[in-house]
Amino acid sequence: MEWQNSGRHFTVAVFVVRDGKVLLHHHRKLGMWLPPGGHIERDELPDEAAVREVREETGVEVELVGDRREDVEDPVQLRRPAGVQLEDIGPGHQHIDLIYFARPTGPTDIREEFLADKVGWYAPEDWDAMPVNAEVRGWCERALMSAAG
């Protein structure tokens, strides 16, 4: 679709943490290690997109972690992203990427259909050999620190 290749689009990236490891996959098209993520669909809340993208790309069910007002029900309170960044994707095409941290809510074994994308739980000692770029590594480190504290 032409609209996906031009302009600015809101996207999500989700760093899921479990037992000192982060859920990553090797993105076939980009040829790099990334967290689950993707475009926020029309009429979809960012929180919903984040949970959906993790499920679609890894099969893992998650809950987002981070700040959200718990004392108000109306209006609905969404999770505050851990970060927001603007990424140049191509000429005239940018992503406004909402970065979230999450933890699994159910089974964490990676199902067979996701193994071709090298979906897995990776610890800091694995990142050099993969290799994970500095931007993704920085978010992985922050997610691990957030989970520990």
Secondary structure by P-SEA (a helix, b strand, c coil): cccccccbbbbbbbbcccccbbbbbbcccccccccccccccccccaaaaaaaaaaaaccbbbbbbccccccccccbbbbcccbbbbbbccccbbbbbbbbbbbbcccccccccccccccccccccccccccccaaaaaaaaaaaaaaac
